[in-house]
Amino acid sequence: RAVRPRPRPLLHRKIAMNPSQRRRFLRQGLQGMAAAWGARLATAAEAPARPGALRQHADGRPFRVLMITYRGTTDVDLGFRAYLAEAGLDVRYTLRDIAQDVGRLPAILEELPELQPDLIYTWGTPVTLGVVGPYDQPPGRAQVRDIPVVFALVAEPRRARIVSDLQAPERNVTGAVHVVPIETQLRLMHNYRTFDKIGVLYNASEPNSQAIVEQLRQYSSRRQGELVARSFAVDAAGRPSAQGVEDLIAGIKHAGAQWLYLLPDTFLGTIYDRVTPAALAQQLPTFGAAELAVRSGGALAGLVSRYYSVGQLAAAKAVDILAGHKSVREIPVETLKRFSLLVNMQTARQLQLYPPLELLNYAEVIAIGPGSRGVAS
């Protein structure tokens, strides 16, 4: 009687596949593994930490963190708090938002003797400067010099005179920069669509924006190009205003600009819902330096740092200060090591300006209409 061979286990069978099938098989397998690990990490993050595992002051007190934001809660703030939770720190937060009015900062700083924070978190250039002041000016009555400050979403901390040295701040402030180097952004813009004239809208009262406009001007000059720069109008109180922004954009287009660069200007980020539709009406492509300029503002493209990750980077510095007992004066100001290219295919279709195939190989493609989710920065 013939003995039938036992079937080989599936894992030991050889399956004939062509290269395309093999790549698909491997991709599906890796995606499954990633999903499984993601579920495990999410479960670990959601699980409450054991009381005995939380890191606190030596006497058992929780750490106190004052968070001062510019326009409510953003992904940056969520990333900051999530990182501290995952690091096992017992933190009590005090939240203060200035609702886009830096005039509210002095009243917040007057609360410091009562709040007694171990660390202050600041969002953006205006808030950070309002808290710590420029490094080369004598401290004002309302400026903080004796409490560690960690900022997030400051584009040019050195040019804004928040720190004189990124590697060794030598004062009570450090933080996370969110902007990709300007020349890297401009080279990618040129790869998408060549240009010799670039337009920019900016807030003339914000040091961060002034510094970036100067970099754009120098870049254009070195390449025999031209910068078409227009500043926002101001109201009776000297604050930037969106009045006439559509006319400013039409003027930039009329001057021959081939791109409108959306720099990381705090005020500009609050009016994407007017800027990007106006640029689209002029058939003027927009390139964003901040994630939400593309993701919710409707810009054509952007080379950006993810906001949530910027918050995590700032939080890593807070952990070093609170639990690592490091001096804030010695903790470098840093940016993320990896950036994301975002391409808005809905805007590309409206402009009939599609990205080259080599850019699509590593771009994240989204489809968001201009101003579809309101304001963002």
C-alpha positions as CSV (number, residue, x, y, z in Angstrom):
1,R,0.0,0.0,0.0
2,A,1.5,3.3,-1.1
3,V,2.0,5.8,1.6
4,R,0.9,9.3,0.7
5,P,3.4,11.9,1.6
6,R,2.3,14.3,4.3
7,P,1.6,17.8,3.1
8,R,4.3,20.3,3.9
9,P,3.4,23.0,6.4
10,L,2.4,26.2,4.6
11,L,5.3,28.1,6.0
12,H,7.7,25.7,4.3
13,R,6.1,25.7,0.9
14,K,7.7,27.6,-1.9
15,I,5.2,29.9,-3.7
16,A,6.2,31.1,-7.1
17,M,5.8,34.9,-7.3
18,N,7.0,37.5,-9.8
19,P,8.8,40.6,-8.5
20,S,5.6,42.7,-8.5
21,Q,3.7,40.0,-6.4
22,R,6.7,39.7,-4.1
23,R,6.7,43.4,-3.4
24,R,3.0,43.4,-2.8
25,F,3.3,40.5,-0.4
26,L,6.1,42.1,1.6
27,R,4.2,45.4,1.8
28,Q,1.1,43.8,3.1
29,G,3.0,41.8,5.6
30,L,4.8,44.9,6.9
31,Q,1.6,46.9,7.1
32,G,0.0,44.1,9.2
33,M,3.0,44.1,11.5
34,A,2.9,47.9,11.8
35,A,-0.8,47.8,12.6
36,A,-0.3,45.2,15.3
37,W,2.6,47.1,16.9
38,G,0.5,50.3,16.6
39,A,-2.3,48.7,18.5
40,R,0.0,47.5,21.2
41,L,1.6,51.0,21.6
42,A,-1.8,52.7,21.7
43,T,-2.9,50.3,24.4
44,A,0.2,51.0,26.4
45,A,-0.2,54.8,26.0
46,E,-3.9,54.7,27.1
47,A,-3.2,52.5,30.1
48,P,-3.0,54.6,33.3
49,A,0.5,54.6,34.8
50,R,0.9,52.9,38.2
51,P,1.0,55.6,40.9
52,G,4.3,54.3,42.1
53,A,5.8,54.6,38.6
54,L,5.2,58.3,38.2
55,R,8.2,60.6,38.4
56,Q,7.7,63.5,40.8
57,H,9.6,65.9,42.9
58,A,11.7,64.2,45.6
59,D,9.2,65.1,48.2
60,G,6.3,63.6,46.2
61,R,4.9,66.8,44.7
62,P,3.8,66.7,41.1
63,F,5.6,68.9,38.6
64,R,3.8,72.2,37.7
65,V,3.8,73.3,34.1
66,L,2.3,76.6,32.9
67,M,1.3,76.3,29.2
68,I,0.8,79.7,27.4
69,T,-0.7,79.3,24.0
70,Y,-1.5,81.8,21.2
71,R,-4.8,80.6,19.7
72,G,-6.1,77.7,21.7
73,T,-5.0,74.1,21.7
74,T,-3.1,72.7,18.7
75,D,-1.4,69.4,17.8
76,V,1.8,70.9,19.1
77,D,0.4,71.2,22.6
78,L,-1.1,67.7,22.4
79,G,2.2,66.2,21.4
80,F,3.9,68.0,24.3
81,R,1.5,66.7,26.9
82,A,1.4,63.2,25.4
83,Y,5.2,62.9,25.6
84,L,5.4,63.9,29.2
85,A,2.7,61.4,30.1
86,E,4.5,58.6,28.2
87,A,7.7,59.6,30.0
88,G,5.9,58.9,33.3
89,L,5.9,62.4,34.7
90,D,3.3,63.4,37.2
91,V,2.4,66.9,35.9
92,R,-0.2,69.4,36.9
93,Y,-0.9,71.8,34.1
94,T,-2.1,75.4,34.2
95,L,-3.4,76.5,30.8
96,R,-3.5,80.1,29.7
97,D,-4.4,81.3,26.1
98,I,-3.9,84.8,24.9
99,A,-6.4,84.6,22.1
100,Q,-3.9,86.2,19.6
101,D,-3.5,89.3,21.9
102,V,0.0,89.6,23.4
103,G,-1.4,92.4,25.5
104,R,-2.8,89.7,27.8
105,L,0.7,88.4,28.7
106,P,1.5,90.8,31.6
107,A,-1.6,89.7,33.5
108,I,-0.7,86.0,33.1
109,L,2.9,86.7,34.3
110,E,1.6,88.4,37.4
111,E,0.1,85.1,38.4
112,L,3.5,83.4,38.6
113,P,4.1,84.0,42.4
114,E,0.8,82.2,43.1
115,L,1.2,79.4,40.4
116,Q,4.9,78.7,41.2
117,P,5.5,76.7,38.0
118,D,8.5,74.5,37.6
119,L,8.5,75.2,33.9
120,I,6.7,77.4,31.4
121,Y,5.8,76.2,27.9
122,T,5.3,78.9,25.2
123,W,3.8,78.6,21.8
124,G,5.2,80.8,19.0
125,T,7.5,83.8,18.7
126,P,5.3,86.6,20.1
127,V,4.4,84.6,23.2
128,T,8.0,83.5,23.8
129,L,9.4,87.0,23.4
130,G,6.7,88.4,25.6
131,V,7.6,86.0,28.4
132,V,11.5,86.1,28.3
133,G,12.2,89.2,26.2
134,P,15.2,89.7,23.8
135,Y,18.5,88.3,25.2
136,D,20.3,91.6,24.6
137,Q,18.0,93.9,26.5
138,P,17.8,94.5,30.3
139,P,15.0,92.4,31.8
140,G,11.7,94.2,32.0
141,R,9.4,94.1,35.0
142,A,7.2,91.5,33.4
143,Q,9.8,89.3,31.9
144,V,10.8,85.9,33.3
145,R,14.5,85.1,33.9
146,D,14.4,82.6,36.8
147,I,12.0,79.9,35.6
148,P,12.9,77.4,32.8
149,V,11.0,78.2,29.6
150,V,10.6,75.7,26.7
151,F,9.2,77.1,23.5
152,A,7.6,75.3,20.5
153,L,6.8,76.7,17.0
154,V,9.5,79.5,16.9
155,A,10.9,79.7,13.4
156,E,14.0,81.8,14.0
157,P,14.9,82.0,17.7
158,R,18.3,83.5,17.1
159,R,17.2,86.2,14.6
160,A,14.3,86.9,16.9
161,R,16.9,87.4,19.7
162,I,15.4,84.8,21.9
163,V,18.7,83.0,22.1
164,S,22.2,84.1,20.9
165,D,23.5,80.5,20.4
166,L,21.3,77.5,19.4
167,Q,23.7,75.0,20.9
168,A,24.2,76.7,24.2
169,P,21.3,79.2,24.9
170,E,23.1,80.5,28.1
171,R,19.8,81.7,29.5
172,N,16.6,80.3,30.9
173,V,15.0,79.3,27.6
174,T,15.4,76.5,25.0
175,G,12.9,74.8,22.7
176,A,12.0,73.2,19.3
177,V,12.2,74.9,15.9
178,H,9.6,73.8,13.4
179,V,10.7,75.3,10.1
180,V,12.8,73.5,7.5
181,P,15.8,75.5,6.4
182,I,14.7,78.2,4.0
183,E,17.1,77.2,1.2
184,T,15.9,73.6,1.4
185,Q,12.3,74.7,0.9
186,L,13.2,77.0,-2.0
187,R,15.2,74.3,-3.8
188,L,12.2,72.0,-3.5
189,M,9.9,74.8,-4.8
190,H,12.2,75.2,-7.8
191,N,12.0,71.5,-8.5
192,Y,8.2,71.6,-8.5
193,R,8.0,74.8,-10.6
194,T,10.9,76.9,-11.7
195,F,10.8,80.6,-10.7
196,D,12.8,83.8,-10.7
197,K,10.2,85.9,-8.8
198,I,8.7,84.8,-5.5
199,G,6.0,86.6,-3.5
200,V,5.6,86.8,0.3
201,L,3.0,88.3,2.7
202,Y,4.3,89.0,6.2
203,N,3.7,90.8,9.5
204,A,6.2,93.7,9.7
205,S,5.9,93.8,13.5
206,E,7.0,90.2,14.1
207,P,10.8,89.7,14.3
208,N,10.5,86.1,13.2
209,S,8.8,87.1,9.9
210,Q,11.2,90.0,9.3
211,A,14.1,87.6,9.6
212,I,12.7,85.1,7.1
213,V,11.9,87.9,4.6
214,E,15.5,89.0,4.8
215,Q,16.6,85.4,4.1
216,L,14.3,85.3,1.1
217,R,15.7,88.6,-0.2
218,Q,19.3,87.3,0.1
219,Y,18.4,84.1,-1.6
220,S,16.8,85.9,-4.5
221,S,19.7,88.3,-4.8
222,R,22.3,85.5,-5.0
223,R,20.3,83.9,-7.9
224,Q,19.6,87.1,-9.8
225,G,16.0,86.7,-8.9
226,E,13.5,89.1,-7.3
227,L,11.4,89.0,-4.1
228,V,8.0,90.6,-4.2
229,A,7.3,91.4,-0.5
230,R,4.1,92.9,0.9
231,S,3.3,93.5,4.6
232,F,-0.1,93.4,6.1
233,A,-2.1,96.5,6.9
234,V,-2.3,97.5,10.6
235,D,-5.2,98.6,12.7
236,A,-5.5,101.7,15.0
237,A,-3.8,99.7,17.8
238,G,-0.8,98.8,15.5
239,R,-1.9,95.1,15.2
240,P,-1.8,93.4,11.8
241,S,-5.1,93.4,9.9
242,A,-6.5,91.2,7.1
243,Q,-8.0,94.3,5.5
244,G,-7.1,94.4,1.8
245,V,-5.3,91.1,1.7
246,E,-6.9,90.1,-1.6
247,D,-5.6,93.3,-3.2
248,L,-2.1,92.6,-1.8
249,I,-2.1,89.1,-3.4
250,A,-3.4,90.5,-6.7
251,G,-0.6,93.0,-6.6
252,I,2.0,90.2,-6.0
253,K,0.7,88.3,-9.0
254,H,0.6,91.5,-11.1
255,A,4.3,92.1,-10.2
256,G,5.2,88.7,-11.8
257,A,5.6,86.4,-8.8
258,Q,5.4,82.7,-9.8
259,W,5.0,81.4,-6.2
260,L,3.4,82.9,-3.1
261,Y,5.5,81.7,-0.1
262,L,3.5,81.3,3.1
263,L,6.1,81.9,5.7
264,P,5.5,80.7,9.4
265,D,4.0,84.0,10.4
266,T,1.7,83.8,13.4
267,F,-0.9,86.2,12.1
268,L,-0.8,84.8,8.6
269,G,-1.7,81.4,10.0
270,T,-5.0,82.8,11.3
271,I,-6.2,84.0,7.8
272,Y,-5.4,81.0,5.5
273,D,-9.1,80.9,4.7
274,R,-8.7,84.3,2.9
275,V,-5.2,84.0,1.6
276,T,-5.2,80.7,-0.2
277,P,-8.6,81.3,-2.0
278,A,-7.3,84.7,-3.1
279,A,-4.1,83.2,-4.5
280,L,-6.1,80.5,-6.3
281,A,-8.3,83.1,-7.9
282,Q,-5.1,84.7,-9.3
283,Q,-3.8,81.3,-10.4
284,L,-0.8,81.8,-8.1
285,P,0.5,78.6,-6.5
286,T,1.2,78.7,-2.7
287,F,4.0,76.9,-0.8
288,G,3.6,76.6,3.0
289,A,6.4,76.5,5.6
290,A,4.0,75.2,8.2
291,E,2.1,71.9,8.2
292,L,-1.4,73.4,8.5
293,A,-0.9,75.8,5.6
294,V,-1.3,72.7,3.4
295,R,-3.2,70.3,5.6
296,S,-6.1,72.6,6.4
297,G,-5.2,75.9,4.7
298,G,-5.3,74.6,1.1
299,A,-1.8,75.6,0.0
300,L,-0.5,73.6,-3.0
301,A,2.6,72.2,-1.3
302,G,4.9,72.5,1.7
303,L,8.0,71.0,3.2
304,V,7.2,70.9,6.9
305,S,7.8,69.5,10.3
306,R,4.7,67.8,11.8
307,Y,3.2,69.8,14.6
308,Y,2.6,66.8,16.9
309,S,6.3,65.8,16.5
310,V,7.5,69.4,17.3
311,G,5.5,69.3,20.5
312,Q,7.2,66.0,21.4
313,L,10.6,67.4,20.7
314,A,9.9,70.4,23.0
315,A,8.6,67.9,25.7
316,A,11.8,65.9,25.5
317,K,13.7,69.0,26.6
318,A,11.1,69.6,29.4
319,V,11.8,66.0,30.6
320,D,15.5,66.7,30.7
321,I,14.8,69.8,32.9
322,L,12.2,68.4,35.2
323,A,13.3,64.8,35.7
324,G,16.9,64.8,34.3
325,H,17.9,67.8,36.5
326,K,19.7,69.4,33.5
327,S,20.2,73.2,33.3
328,V,18.0,74.8,30.7
329,R,21.0,77.0,29.8
330,E,22.9,73.9,28.5
331,I,20.1,72.3,26.5
332,P,20.3,73.1,22.7
333,V,17.6,74.5,20.6
334,E,16.9,72.0,17.9
335,T,14.7,71.1,14.9
336,L,13.4,67.7,13.8
337,K,15.8,65.6,11.7
338,R,13.1,64.5,9.3
339,F,10.6,66.6,7.3
340,S,7.5,65.8,5.3
341,L,6.6,66.9,1.8
342,L,2.9,67.5,1.5
343,V,1.2,68.0,-1.9
344,N,-2.5,69.1,-2.1
345,M,-3.8,67.4,-5.2
346,Q,-7.1,69.2,-5.1
347,T,-5.3,72.6,-5.4
348,A,-3.0,71.1,-8.0
349,R,-6.0,70.1,-10.1
350,Q,-7.5,73.6,-9.8
351,L,-4.2,75.2,-10.9
352,Q,-3.5,72.4,-13.5
353,L,0.0,72.3,-11.9
354,Y,0.9,68.7,-11.0
355,P,4.1,67.8,-9.2
356,P,6.9,66.0,-11.0
357,L,6.9,62.2,-10.6
358,E,10.2,62.2,-8.7
359,L,8.5,64.4,-6.0
360,L,5.5,62.1,-5.7
361,N,7.8,59.2,-4.8
362,Y,8.2,60.6,-1.3
363,A,5.3,63.1,-1.0
364,E,2.2,62.7,1.2
365,V,-0.7,63.5,-1.1
366,I,-3.8,65.1,0.4
367,A,-6.9,66.7,-1.1
368,I,-8.1,69.7,0.9
369,G,-9.8,72.7,-0.5
370,P,-8.6,76.3,0.3
371,G,-9.8,77.4,3.7
372,S,-11.9,74.3,4.1
373,R,-11.3,73.9,7.8
374,G,-11.0,77.5,8.9
375,V,-7.9,79.1,10.3
376,A,-4.7,77.3,11.2
377,S,-1.1,78.1,11.8
